[in-house]
Amino acid sequence: MPGLTAYAGLVALLELGFDAAFDYHDGRVVDSLREAAPEGIDVYFDNVGGDHLEAAISRMNVKGRIAMCGAISAYNATEPPCAPRNLTMAIGKCLTLRGFIVNTYAALRPQFLAEVGAWVAAGQIRYDETIREGLDAAPQAFIDLLAGANVGKMLVRL
């Protein structure tokens, strides 16, 4: 993949067990998705929206599922987003697009903590974090988060 060895964050994702990773700055997202998932996508978690969601829709397999958690590409937009222009593909592909807000599943929190906590402890789920120190670092950490300058969760230690 373009830029894979040049961007340490991508290597970190592969080390965490992901099958593929790419930097959307390296080319068209739809092309990168085609290379990363040549047989299509069954499940897509979207928190970007816009052209990223449009690219994912074009690569979705029939009866694929999309969990829509956000649309960061449009948060500061002054005009309505022009994408996804291919939303009607969801009809022919029989896709399920569902909004996802964590509070909807609050009752499952104890079960989640027990199951996922055990998986993390056993090394079956690994994660990475970008940590900035001190409250004074919070504004820049937020700016960096929106610019994609983090690997994993962006945290500010107080």
Backbone as ProteinMPNN parsed JSONL, in Angstrom:
{"seq_chain_A": "MPGLTAYAGLVALLELGFDAAFDYHDGRVVDSLREAAPEGIDVYFDNVGGDHLEAAISRMNVKGRIAMCGAISAYNATEPPCAPRNLTMAIGKCLTLRGFIVNTYAALRPQFLAEVGAWVAAGQIRYDETIREGLDAAPQAFIDLLAGANVGKMLVRL", "coords_chain_A": {"N_chain_A": [[0.824, -1.175, 0.0], [0.432, 2.293, -0.664], [2.724, 4.387, 0.956], [2.834, 2.817, 3.24], [5.086, 1.796, 4.652], [6.208, 4.156, 5.339], [4.653, 5.448, 7.183], [4.344, 5.258, 10.478], [2.078, 4.815, 12.042], [0.39, 3.234, 10.494], [1.773, 0.842, 10.353], [1.667, 0.218, 13.034], [-1.07, -0.321, 13.285], [-1.285, -2.665, 11.788], [0.3, -4.289, 13.367], [-1.368, -4.487, 15.524], [-3.131, -6.316, 14.696], [-4.849, -5.842, 12.582], [-6.024, -6.547, 9.279], [-5.379, -4.983, 7.086], [-4.275, -1.651, 6.294], [-4.417, 1.838, 5.527], [-3.365, 5.141, 4.571], [-5.426, 7.78, 4.132], [-4.547, 10.05, 2.895], [-2.813, 9.279, 0.943], [-3.945, 8.705, -1.496], [-6.878, 8.101, -3.562], [-9.62, 7.192, -1.583], [-11.422, 5.16, -2.287], [-9.891, 3.639, -4.056], [-7.842, 2.769, -2.367], [-9.357, 1.252, -0.565], [-10.253, -0.728, -2.311], [-7.87, -2.042, -2.849], [-7.147, -2.845, -0.263], [-9.295, -4.421, 0.516], [-10.026, -6.543, -1.521], [-12.087, -8.332, -2.05], [-14.324, -7.066, -1.263], [-16.39, -5.426, 1.264], [-17.885, -6.39, 4.272], [-18.713, -5.386, 6.749], [-18.79, -2.119, 7.944], [-17.556, 0.469, 9.903], [-18.408, 3.683, 10.414], [-17.206, 6.886, 11.033], [-16.62, 9.136, 9.748], [-17.974, 9.906, 7.365], [-19.127, 11.64, 4.388], [-16.945, 11.62, 1.566], [-15.518, 9.366, 2.329], [-17.428, 7.591, 3.376], [-18.898, 7.33, 1.06], [-17.013, 6.008, -0.57], [-16.777, 3.617, 0.847], [-19.394, 2.586, 0.598], [-19.415, 1.989, -2.111], [-17.706, -0.176, -2.143], [-18.945, -2.073, -0.621], [-20.232, -5.313, 0.121], [-23.038, -7.301, -1.002], [-25.776, -7.195, 1.153], [-24.282, -6.069, 3.155], [-23.255, -4.323, 6.176], [-23.445, -1.185, 7.76], [-22.302, 0.712, 10.372], [-23.076, 3.747, 11.572], [-21.464, 6.245, 13.137], [-20.593, 8.827, 13.289], [-19.785, 11.909, 11.563], [-17.375, 13.288, 10.838], [-16.178, 14.599, 8.732], [-17.945, 16.516, 7.966], [-18.364, 18.227, 10.058], [-17.377, 20.864, 10.363], [-18.263, 22.014, 8.09], [-19.431, 24.474, 5.803], [-21.229, 24.294, 3.852], [-23.812, 22.072, 2.672], [-22.964, 18.57, 2.71], [-21.691, 16.971, -0.235], [-21.482, 14.342, -0.613], [-22.484, 11.1, 0.567], [-22.817, 10.463, -2.814], [-23.676, 8.185, -3.918], [-25.652, 6.913, -2.482], [-27.97, 5.586, -3.199], [-27.068, 3.123, -3.996], [-27.217, 1.575, -1.787], [-29.693, 0.437, -1.861], [-29.81, -1.495, -4.036], [-27.759, -3.145, -3.139], [-28.812, -4.074, -0.856], [-28.141, -3.018, 1.673], [-27.617, -2.454, 5.175], [-27.862, 0.365, 7.011], [-27.13, 1.864, 9.964], [-27.58, 4.071, 12.614], [-25.293, 4.686, 15.288], [-24.947, 5.039, 18.598], [-23.291, 5.077, 21.569], [-24.609, 5.217, 24.051], [-27.051, 4.037, 23.614], [-26.672, 1.417, 24.137], [-26.156, 1.189, 26.829], [-27.076, -0.474, 28.88], [-25.78, -2.815, 28.389], [-23.228, -2.462, 29.258], [-21.943, -3.644, 31.652], [-21.658, -6.354, 30.812], [-20.129, -5.975, 28.512], [-17.743, -4.869, 29.625], [-16.874, -7.048, 31.161], [-16.499, -9.119, 29.226], [-14.892, -7.939, 27.128], [-12.858, -6.864, 28.654], [-11.628, -9.19, 29.601], [-10.685, -10.201, 27.177], [-8.836, -8.205, 26.454], [-7.047, -8.448, 28.597], [-6.103, -11.0, 28.074], [-4.682, -10.585, 25.818], [-5.942, -10.823, 23.399], [-7.242, -8.706, 22.275], [-5.729, -5.852, 21.25], [-4.495, -2.52, 21.659], [-3.765, 0.926, 20.9], [-2.553, 4.058, 22.066], [-2.439, 7.61, 21.972], [-0.849, 9.82, 23.951], [-1.015, 12.885, 25.566], [0.488, 15.227, 27.752], [-0.842, 16.936, 30.528], [-3.229, 19.598, 31.207], [-2.834, 21.913, 29.718], [-2.042, 20.918, 27.295], [-4.33, 20.036, 26.109], [-5.928, 21.625, 24.183], [-4.29, 21.576, 21.826], [-4.065, 18.838, 21.52], [-6.688, 18.192, 20.847], [-6.933, 19.534, 18.405], [-4.962, 18.153, 16.988], [-6.119, 15.607, 17.043], [-8.348, 15.977, 15.351], [-6.96, 16.412, 13.047], [-5.896, 13.984, 12.545], [-3.53, 13.206, 13.768], [-2.935, 11.277, 15.581], [-2.436, 7.973, 16.936], [-4.564, 5.419, 17.543], [-6.583, 5.946, 20.467], [-6.872, 9.343, 21.409], [-5.554, 10.807, 24.19], [-5.498, 12.914, 27.092], [-3.481, 13.292, 29.73], [-4.051, 14.211, 33.008]], "CA_chain_A": [[0.0, 0.0, 0.0], [1.239, 3.512, -0.713], [3.087, 5.028, 2.203], [2.678, 1.922, 4.382], [6.292, 1.725, 5.47], [6.609, 5.5, 5.735], [3.79, 5.956, 8.237], [4.438, 4.319, 11.595], [0.747, 4.496, 12.524], [-0.15, 2.123, 9.712], [2.47, -0.357, 10.806], [1.11, -0.077, 14.35], [-2.378, -0.957, 13.088], [-1.043, -4.049, 11.361], [0.806, -5.008, 14.538], [-2.504, -4.715, 16.416], [-3.902, -7.429, 14.173], [-5.691, -5.499, 11.436], [-5.613, -7.206, 8.037], [-4.837, -3.987, 6.166], [-4.411, -0.26, 6.723], [-3.903, 2.811, 4.57], [-3.493, 6.554, 4.908], [-6.292, 8.371, 3.11], [-3.823, 11.118, 2.207], [-1.965, 8.696, -0.097], [-4.655, 8.5, -2.754], [-8.33, 8.023, -3.449], [-10.029, 6.209, -0.582], [-12.033, 4.005, -2.949], [-8.799, 2.811, -4.594], [-7.175, 2.133, -1.228], [-10.256, 0.209, -0.069], [-10.243, -1.824, -3.288], [-6.618, -2.776, -2.635], [-7.143, -3.438, 1.073], [-10.383, -5.407, 0.625], [-10.35, -6.848, -2.919], [-13.338, -9.098, -2.151], [-15.405, -6.233, -0.748], [-16.513, -5.157, 2.697], [-19.138, -6.869, 4.859], [-19.09, -4.517, 7.864], [-18.02, -0.871, 7.921], [-17.851, 1.403, 10.989], [-18.14, 5.0, 9.835], [-17.29, 8.092, 11.839], [-16.103, 10.205, 8.892], [-19.004, 10.367, 6.439], [-18.641, 12.243, 3.159], [-16.372, 10.788, 0.51], [-15.087, 8.084, 2.895], [-18.622, 6.752, 3.381], [-19.2, 7.058, -0.347], [-16.071, 4.979, -1.019], [-17.135, 2.35, 1.502], [-20.621, 2.085, -0.02], [-19.088, 1.397, -3.412], [-16.966, -1.427, -1.92], [-19.73, -2.971, 0.228], [-20.822, -6.523, -0.436], [-24.479, -7.417, -0.855], [-26.227, -7.392, 2.537], [-23.309, -5.514, 4.083], [-23.798, -3.511, 7.259], [-22.674, 0.013, 8.071], [-22.627, 1.382, 11.632], [-22.748, 5.164, 11.384], [-21.219, 6.792, 14.463], [-20.292, 10.249, 13.191], [-19.543, 12.434, 10.22], [-16.401, 14.334, 11.143], [-15.847, 15.358, 7.523], [-18.921, 17.59, 7.772], [-18.585, 18.971, 11.294], [-17.089, 22.291, 10.194], [-18.655, 22.405, 6.738], [-20.337, 25.613, 5.674], [-22.185, 23.888, 2.814], [-24.213, 20.668, 2.857], [-22.025, 17.659, 2.057], [-22.112, 16.48, -1.543], [-21.334, 12.891, -0.65], [-22.321, 10.133, -0.51], [-23.662, 10.618, -3.996], [-24.082, 6.847, -4.338], [-26.461, 6.316, -1.426], [-28.967, 4.679, -3.776], [-26.475, 1.785, -4.094], [-27.645, 0.827, -0.604], [-30.905, -0.297, -2.227], [-29.448, -2.672, -4.815], [-26.882, -4.022, -2.361], [-29.569, -4.477, 0.342], [-27.312, -2.666, 2.818], [-28.207, -1.95, 6.406], [-27.141, 1.506, 7.571], [-27.758, 2.118, 11.248], [-26.897, 4.99, 13.508], [-24.687, 4.008, 16.431], [-24.582, 5.903, 19.712], [-22.937, 4.129, 22.625], [-25.586, 5.243, 25.14], [-28.146, 3.136, 23.281], [-26.306, 0.103, 24.642], [-25.652, 1.373, 28.193], [-27.428, -1.624, 29.711], [-24.833, -3.903, 28.105], [-21.895, -2.072, 29.728], [-21.292, -4.651, 32.511], [-21.287, -7.515, 29.993], [-19.024, -5.529, 27.661], [-16.528, -4.759, 30.43], [-16.427, -8.392, 31.544], [-16.014, -9.87, 28.065], [-13.787, -7.268, 26.444], [-11.762, -6.778, 29.622], [-10.933, -10.476, 29.579], [-9.965, -10.312, 25.9], [-7.67, -7.317, 26.534], [-6.105, -9.068, 29.542], [-5.522, -12.196, 27.443], [-3.933, -10.188, 24.629], [-6.717, -11.078, 22.182], [-7.502, -7.374, 21.732], [-4.657, -4.918, 21.566], [-4.86, -1.155, 21.296], [-2.703, 1.911, 21.017], [-3.024, 5.361, 22.537], [-1.568, 8.773, 21.882], [-1.056, 10.5, 25.229], [-0.421, 14.208, 25.762], [0.585, 15.489, 29.189], [-1.293, 18.186, 31.12], [-4.393, 20.302, 30.692], [-2.394, 22.874, 28.713], [-1.881, 20.219, 26.023], [-5.642, 19.617, 25.613], [-6.355, 22.239, 22.915], [-3.51, 21.059, 20.701], [-4.431, 17.431, 21.36], [-7.957, 18.163, 20.113], [-6.616, 19.924, 17.022], [-4.24, 17.022, 16.398], [-7.095, 14.536, 16.847], [-9.117, 16.284, 14.146], [-6.051, 16.338, 11.9], [-5.438, 12.603, 12.396], [-2.137, 13.109, 14.21], [-2.851, 10.319, 16.678], [-2.612, 6.549, 16.654], [-5.458, 4.961, 18.604], [-7.337, 6.971, 21.19], [-6.125, 10.511, 21.861], [-5.802, 11.033, 25.619], [-4.741, 13.957, 27.781], [-3.296, 12.894, 31.136], [-4.079, 15.389, 33.901]], "C_chain_A": [[0.87, 1.241, 0.0], [1.511, 4.046, 0.685], [3.08, 4.111, 3.418], [3.923, 1.896, 5.261], [6.695, 3.097, 5.979], [5.806, 6.01, 6.927], [3.714, 4.942, 9.364], [3.066, 3.924, 12.115], [0.132, 3.336, 11.778], [0.491, 0.812, 10.136], [1.923, -0.762, 12.166], [-0.249, -0.754, 14.228], [-2.214, -2.41, 12.675], [-0.539, -4.885, 12.531], [-0.301, -5.292, 15.541], [-3.422, -5.82, 15.89], [-4.849, -7.101, 13.039], [-5.142, -6.176, 10.185], [-4.941, -6.239, 7.08], [-5.059, -2.61, 6.763], [-3.88, 0.63, 5.61], [-4.123, 4.211, 5.1], [-4.299, 7.211, 3.798], [-5.634, 9.537, 2.373], [-3.037, 10.599, 1.0], [-2.662, 8.483, -1.428], [-6.15, 8.444, -2.52], [-8.717, 6.894, -2.498], [-10.617, 4.975, -1.252], [-10.964, 3.081, -3.536], [-8.077, 2.071, -3.472], [-8.042, 1.029, -0.633], [-10.284, -0.993, -1.008], [-8.994, -2.68, -3.095], [-6.629, -3.505, -1.287], [-8.178, -4.545, 1.226], [-10.846, -5.787, -0.778], [-11.65, -7.639, -3.088], [-14.515, -8.342, -1.554], [-15.428, -6.174, 0.765], [-17.87, -5.664, 3.167], [-19.645, -5.942, 5.957], [-18.179, -3.294, 7.836], [-18.484, 0.011, 9.073], [-17.449, 2.787, 10.506], [-18.264, 6.099, 10.874], [-16.757, 9.296, 11.063], [-17.197, 10.779, 7.996], [-18.389, 10.823, 5.122], [-18.083, 11.263, 2.154], [-15.846, 9.455, 1.037], [-16.265, 7.111, 2.941], [-19.006, 6.383, 1.958], [-18.289, 5.948, -0.885], [-16.429, 3.63, -0.422], [-18.389, 1.758, 0.876], [-20.295, 1.398, -1.343], [-18.373, 0.065, -3.271], [-17.75, -2.441, -1.088], [-20.222, -4.18, -0.551], [-22.334, -6.487, -0.232], [-24.801, -7.834, 0.584], [-25.192, -6.955, 3.562], [-23.989, -4.627, 5.109], [-22.857, -2.361, 7.557], [-23.187, 0.58, 9.387], [-22.147, 2.82, 11.492], [-22.677, 5.84, 12.75], [-20.968, 8.299, 14.428], [-20.085, 10.641, 11.751], [-18.559, 13.591, 10.324], [-16.035, 15.175, 9.919], [-16.788, 16.542, 7.319], [-19.079, 18.487, 8.992], [-18.35, 20.472, 11.143], [-17.484, 22.802, 8.818], [-19.604, 23.599, 6.771], [-21.398, 25.367, 4.611], [-22.623, 22.457, 3.12], [-23.241, 19.744, 2.134], [-22.582, 17.155, 0.726], [-22.046, 14.961, -1.613], [-21.998, 12.303, 0.592], [-23.342, 10.333, -1.624], [-24.23, 9.274, -4.438], [-24.96, 6.154, -3.304], [-27.52, 5.366, -1.979], [-28.4, 3.273, -3.996], [-26.873, 0.928, -2.898], [-28.888, -0.001, -0.908], [-30.536, -1.588, -2.94], [-28.571, -3.651, -4.073], [-27.562, -4.507, -1.083], [-28.773, -4.183, 1.617], [-28.163, -2.263, 4.011], [-27.307, -0.829, 6.898], [-27.855, 1.867, 8.864], [-26.917, 3.1, 12.038], [-26.408, 4.241, 14.739], [-24.284, 5.056, 17.455], [-24.414, 4.99, 20.917], [-23.977, 4.099, 23.743], [-26.787, 4.34, 24.877], [-27.92, 1.768, 23.922], [-25.785, 0.151, 26.08], [-25.952, 0.171, 29.087], [-26.473, -2.799, 29.512], [-23.429, -3.617, 28.629], [-21.248, -3.12, 30.639], [-20.832, -5.884, 31.725], [-20.096, -7.168, 29.103], [-17.717, -5.498, 28.453], [-15.989, -6.132, 30.811], [-15.81, -9.126, 30.356], [-14.792, -9.224, 27.433], [-12.596, -7.101, 27.383], [-10.947, -8.058, 29.657], [-10.13, -10.641, 28.297], [-8.719, -9.431, 25.894], [-6.618, -7.945, 27.445], [-5.398, -10.27, 28.931], [-4.706, -11.857, 26.201], [-4.66, -10.467, 23.326], [-7.144, -9.774, 21.504], [-6.366, -6.485, 22.193], [-5.08, -3.531, 21.086], [-3.644, -0.254, 21.441], [-3.337, 3.219, 21.453], [-1.973, 6.409, 22.236], [-1.858, 9.604, 23.122], [-0.304, 11.822, 25.236], [-0.5, 14.525, 27.243], [0.059, 16.871, 29.552], [-2.446, 18.859, 30.414], [-4.017, 21.325, 29.618], [-2.241, 22.235, 27.334], [-3.219, 19.863, 25.37], [-6.056, 20.306, 24.311], [-5.597, 21.699, 21.701], [-3.818, 19.593, 20.457], [-5.726, 17.31, 20.566], [-7.735, 18.522, 18.648], [-5.916, 18.771, 16.306], [-5.176, 15.837, 16.134], [-7.877, 14.76, 15.554], [-8.264, 16.23, 12.888], [-5.524, 14.925, 11.676], [-4.01, 12.382, 12.842], [-1.977, 12.152, 15.391], [-2.943, 8.907, 16.132], [-3.437, 6.023, 17.827], [-6.176, 6.126, 19.239], [-6.401, 8.107, 21.583], [-6.525, 10.783, 23.308], [-4.956, 12.187, 26.117], [-4.68, 13.558, 29.254], [-3.209, 14.166, 31.991], [-3.272, 15.143, 35.157]], "O_chain_A": [[1.942, 1.242, 0.605], [0.597, 4.139, 1.503], [3.3, 4.583, 4.534], [3.82, 1.968, 6.486], [7.445, 3.199, 6.949], [6.253, 6.928, 7.615], [3.091, 3.89, 9.221], [2.897, 2.801, 12.589], [-0.582, 2.53, 12.374], [-0.187, -0.208, 10.261], [1.733, -1.949, 12.43], [-0.549, -1.67, 14.992], [-2.93, -3.284, 13.163], [-0.906, -6.052, 12.671], [-0.195, -6.233, 16.328], [-4.377, -6.211, 16.561], [-5.58, -7.974, 12.572], [-3.931, -6.355, 10.051], [-4.034, -6.624, 6.342], [-5.918, -2.421, 7.625], [-3.003, 0.229, 4.845], [-4.964, 4.437, 5.97], [-3.884, 7.194, 2.639], [-6.127, 9.961, 1.328], [-2.639, 11.379, 0.134], [-2.011, 8.11, -2.404], [-6.63, 8.706, -1.417], [-8.202, 5.78, -2.599], [-10.338, 3.854, -0.827], [-11.125, 1.861, -3.511], [-7.741, 0.895, -3.608], [-7.527, -0.018, -0.238], [-10.334, -2.138, -0.558], [-9.062, -3.906, -3.17], [-6.174, -4.644, -1.188], [-7.967, -5.498, 1.976], [-11.94, -5.401, -1.19], [-12.248, -7.615, -4.164], [-15.587, -8.915, -1.36], [-14.606, -6.783, 1.449], [-18.89, -5.397, 2.531], [-20.85, -5.73, 6.092], [-16.96, -3.415, 7.719], [-19.679, 0.273, 9.207], [-16.277, 3.033, 10.221], [-19.302, 6.234, 11.522], [-16.478, 10.345, 11.644], [-17.332, 11.997, 7.88], [-17.269, 10.439, 4.784], [-18.664, 10.205, 1.912], [-15.735, 8.5, 0.268], [-16.119, 5.941, 2.587], [-19.394, 5.246, 1.688], [-18.758, 5.049, -1.583], [-16.39, 2.612, -1.113], [-18.447, 0.551, 0.643], [-20.847, 0.342, -1.65], [-18.425, -0.754, -4.188], [-17.273, -3.554, -0.87], [-20.58, -4.082, -1.725], [-22.842, -5.74, 0.603], [-24.159, -8.723, 1.144], [-25.215, -7.412, 4.704], [-25.142, -4.228, 4.943], [-21.639, -2.529, 7.603], [-24.371, 0.895, 9.509], [-20.955, 3.073, 11.316], [-23.689, 5.991, 13.434], [-21.119, 8.971, 15.447], [-20.194, 9.821, 10.839], [-18.866, 14.723, 9.95], [-15.629, 16.329, 10.055], [-16.463, 17.47, 6.578], [-19.87, 19.43, 8.952], [-19.068, 21.268, 11.747], [-17.086, 23.898, 8.422], [-20.459, 23.713, 7.648], [-22.351, 26.136, 4.483], [-21.883, 21.709, 3.759], [-22.744, 20.088, 1.062], [-23.786, 16.942, 0.582], [-22.512, 14.365, -2.584], [-22.06, 12.993, 1.609], [-24.551, 10.365, -1.398], [-25.161, 9.227, -5.242], [-25.004, 4.924, -3.259], [-27.924, 4.431, -1.288], [-29.166, 2.325, -4.166], [-26.868, -0.301, -2.981], [-29.111, -1.034, -0.276], [-30.915, -2.669, -2.49], [-28.62, -4.853, -4.333], [-26.97, -5.261, -0.312], [-28.738, -5.005, 2.533], [-29.29, -1.791, 3.859], [-26.127, -1.047, 7.169], [-29.054, 2.147, 8.856], [-25.695, 2.972, 12.117], [-27.035, 3.277, 15.18], [-23.388, 5.863, 17.21], [-25.313, 4.213, 21.241], [-24.203, 3.041, 24.331], [-27.467, 3.924, 25.815], [-28.876, 1.049, 24.214], [-25.054, -0.744, 26.504], [-25.153, -0.159, 29.964], [-26.373, -3.675, 30.371], [-22.53, -4.441, 28.462], [-20.087, -3.463, 30.416], [-19.735, -6.394, 31.954], [-19.169, -7.964, 28.956], [-16.703, -6.035, 28.006], [-14.778, -6.353, 30.785], [-14.722, -9.69, 30.469], [-13.773, -9.882, 27.225], [-11.448, -7.189, 26.948], [-9.719, -8.018, 29.733], [-9.015, -11.163, 28.325], [-7.669, -9.839, 25.398], [-5.435, -7.971, 27.106], [-4.233, -10.531, 29.231], [-4.104, -12.743, 25.595], [-4.065, -10.362, 22.253], [-7.378, -9.747, 20.296], [-6.082, -6.383, 23.387], [-5.929, -3.404, 20.204], [-2.632, -0.634, 22.031], [-4.525, 3.449, 21.23], [-0.773, 6.132, 22.245], [-2.99, 10.044, 23.324], [0.891, 11.872, 24.947], [-1.454, 14.133, 27.915], [0.466, 17.867, 28.954], [-2.63, 18.722, 29.204], [-4.803, 21.574, 28.704], [-2.303, 22.928, 26.318], [-3.252, 19.438, 24.215], [-6.505, 19.618, 23.395], [-6.2, 21.4, 20.671], [-3.832, 19.146, 19.311], [-5.854, 16.433, 19.712], [-8.29, 17.881, 17.756], [-6.236, 18.453, 15.161], [-5.04, 15.146, 15.124], [-8.046, 13.837, 14.757], [-8.782, 16.025, 11.79], [-4.784, 14.687, 10.722], [-3.341, 11.471, 12.354], [-0.985, 12.22, 16.116], [-3.448, 8.67, 15.035], [-3.039, 6.174, 18.982], [-6.354, 7.173, 18.616], [-5.279, 7.872, 22.033], [-7.705, 10.967, 23.606], [-3.846, 12.417, 25.636], [-5.704, 13.495, 29.935], [-2.406, 15.061, 31.728], [-3.185, 16.02, 36.016]]}, "name": "protein", "num_of_chains": 1, "seq": "MPGLTAYAGLVALLELGFDAAFDYHDGRVVDSLREAAPEGIDVYFDNVGGDHLEAAISRMNVKGRIAMCGAISAYNATEPPCAPRNLTMAIGKCLTLRGFIVNTYAALRPQFLAEVGAWVAAGQIRYDETIREGLDAAPQAFIDLLAGANVGKMLVRL"}
